[in-house]
Amino acid sequence: MLTAAEIGAIGERHATAWLRANGWRCYTDTKLPGATDIEATLGGRGILVQVKTAVYPSLPAGLTVDEKRVIVARAKYNQKEAWLVKLQIDREGALVGNITWAELT
């Protein structure tokens, strides 16, 4: 059985793989305080990504109002966009379905 930390790390790897496959340069250790899992750049565009992962059939958690406020403020302060990624994995860590991307404003 996967631990919560393993589930989170697997989700981050899937999101990072998707970003890299689409031309983004990714950093999973953002070196910035807060809940952001991935920092990515493409050209002059920068994004901070929070990843929420669940083992199928469970659904990924959402963000609390405070979590969203902190991530959006941090992104604005760093002149980046804030994004939430939700995905599901199976018990072996394979992606189930599609990754859902939502810009946080």
Steps between C-alpha positions, in 0.01 A plus 500: 500500500629844407560758771365854471854626426545240224163589346595868498844434350351279226246769413775762479700272267199456269433877491870574441517243219197662333655847527837384364331317211337832412824700503506632856815512712406369846636529850340283766702652785376855462715634786212733580303462823143376469301221347608523139618165365639601160642817350511499119604739225437515128647795316422803715206333672530360852255292700475366854311171519330333795434130433219304667508122446269219607497125452208400277203487566555778756493857372788744559445754775442862415666803649369682801425869459816581697720262294373656178554854631859422603591333170345777288670772708835321477466464124411868455789606723738294284336622174375150414166329444346269761361162389331206669550152355277208596561141401428142596737205505449127542653296783820456297535874431384503136295799390125433481316725255616850419678765700269791580654850490334807650646849517459659840402865507 
